[in-house]
Amino acid sequence: MSGTEGPADPADRAGPDAATGHDPDRGVSRARRAPGAGPPNTGQNTGRTPFGSAIAQGAHMTQPGPGVMPGLEPAAAAGAAGAGDAEQARTAPPGAAGAAPRGVATGGAGEAAHGSPAGGRALGGEALQLQLDSFLARHEAELIEFRRDLHRHPELGYTEHRTTGRIVRRLTAAGLTPTVLPKGTGLFCDVGPADGPTVALRADIDALPLQDEKEDVPYRSTVPGVAHACGHDVHTTMVLGAGLFLAQQAAAGLLPGRVRLLFQPAEEVPGGALDVIAAGGLCGVDRAFALHCDPRIEVGQLGLRTGPITAACDKVYVKVTGPGGHTARPHLTADLVYALAKIVTELPAALSRRVDPRSSLSLVWGRVSAGSVANAIPDDGIAEGTVRCLDDEAWHRAPEMMKALLESVAAAYDVEASLEYVRGVPPTVNEAASVQMFRDAAAQVLGDDAAVSTPQSLGGEDFGWYLESVPGALARLGVRTPGSPGEYDLHRGDFDVDERCIAVGVRVLTATALTALWDGGRPGDPEQVEGAAAA
């Protein structure tokens, strides 16, 4: 793998992996290969048409969800007490306080959960909870250190060579076969058999060009001017953790389908999602899910919304040209500055009247420039801005509408106008059934009141490209320490998370993937259902 490698992975020095039997020092794996694990088909995409407009999605908000997967029913009893409190205290970030958030074990099942409780029979959600507790008791410290290592060594879009290498090594140590994308950064990896439904879990791996301003933390960025200020290091770690747990299920032959782990480069550029799709990352995928850190929500809570959750975000560049002239004789030339002012003021209003108001289509200018002296009409001028939209249909129509309106206004003032419309990302429109899967899974592994409503955002997120082809959902993961007085936001140099969110994310992603797989066809044999959760 190209790029500069950092310190050895702590997991690489820890001897045989507890989940797979793989000993990195010996380079030998004693575990059985996960059924179906290997590089996915890199042929054409699924060919699905776009899933529909945000307004159409909103019409499904009252439809019932798919229900709860077998093995995720409410637990009959609490897990056995163990060393969870000590582990939580040891791995909690500086300043963490308050009661344990939802999904954070305070009395882990420990290694005892490897065996089936109650005389060899695991019952419902208790079995999954016990297995997640056991897995996290063994791996949470490793996952936290993995996140901290990524945080110390952030990489910008399309330069994530070290990050890609770290992920590849850990997945390979678990007996999986990751496939690196053609440009050399980012990867995907299949877990489980290919003869059932396929669910994708996506993480973005790139950082931002910001200075890390945190103080007194051992994982502060060591790269000047680059920082994980949007939580992508956390996203990566959570999908990795979920993948390792699901690989154990697959190795035992108990995963009812295939889970594809997508580690996407260049979300902030953007464009990495299109690279994943072009490389076959969505081939055969039935649904896609992702979590995004939200510092406004407390650890243990999950923000959900049906329909549009993020907006499309495009850039527009307008150039206006005319003959120029003296400001004393505007009637003998084209008054370019006045024409540009009309374009800047009339286009946003006219554009908003061409679409359904519920689409929230908006054009906002960020730069306008023309001329250099007070008494000369210039011969050119520019205006630059962004177009944001919550509706998929309006987003697809926006360039054509804006071009027609621009030409109409320019013609009225006898100037020439050209438009450069640069696509960014489409709106992320959550499918109702997929949101319900998130909701059901969260209720089982975090609690009935863990899911909270989250508002629409006019920020962009290129997960929307995946949902143009397959149904799915993006949820917001709480990363704020309960009771914390501090105010943090994304894309700030002081952004940080309560690291207990990593275990919460692993639980949610795992349960959601299993819910989606079982929804494709539930077996009728209760013995098979119970065994699936007890693997």
Sequence and secondary structure as in RCSB ss.txt:
>XXXX:A:sequence
MSGTEGPADPADRAGPDAATGHDPDRGVSRARRAPGAGPPNTGQNTGRTPFGSAIAQGAHMTQPGPGVMPGLEPA
AAAGAAGAGDAEQARTAPPGAAGAAPRGVATGGAGEAAHGSPAGGRALGGEALQLQLDSFLARHEAELIEFRRDL
HRHPELGYTEHRTTGRIVRRLTAAGLTPTVLPKGTGLFCDVGPADGPTVALRADIDALPLQDEKEDVPYRSTVPG
VAHACGHDVHTTMVLGAGLFLAQQAAAGLLPGRVRLLFQPAEEVPGGALDVIAAGGLCGVDRAFALHCDPRIEVG
QLGLRTGPITAACDKVYVKVTGPGGHTARPHLTADLVYALAKIVTELPAALSRRVDPRSSLSLVWGRVSAGSVAN
AIPDDGIAEGTVRCLDDEAWHRAPEMMKALLESVAAAYDVEASLEYVRGVPPTVNEAASVQMFRDAAAQVLGDDA
AVSTPQSLGGEDFGWYLESVPGALARLGVRTPGSPGEYDLHRGDFDVDERCIAVGVRVLTATALTALWDGGRPGD
PEQVEGAAAA
>XXXX:A:secstr
  S   S  GGGGSSS TTT EETTTTEE S   TT S    S          HHHHHTTTTS      TT S  
SS     SHHHHHHHHS TT  SS  TT  SS  GGGGGS HHHH   HHHHHHHHHHHHHHHHHHHHHHHHHHH
HHS   TT  HHHHHHHHHHHHHTT   EE TTSS EEEEES SSS EEEEEEE   BS      S TT   STT
 B  SSHHHHHHHHHHHHHHHHHHHHTT  SSEEEEEEES SSSS HHHHHHHTTTTTT  EEEEEEEEEEEETT
 EEE SEEEE EEEEEEEEEE   EETT GGGS  HHHHHHHHHHHHHHHHHTTS GGG  EEEEEEEEE SSTT
EE SEEEEEEEEEES HHHHHHHHHHHHHHHHHHHHHTT EEEEEEEEEE  EEE HHHHHHHHHHHHHHT TT 
EEE     S  TTHHHHTTS EEEEEEEEE TT      TT TT    TTHHHHHHHHHHHHHHHHHHHT   S 
HHHHHHHHH 
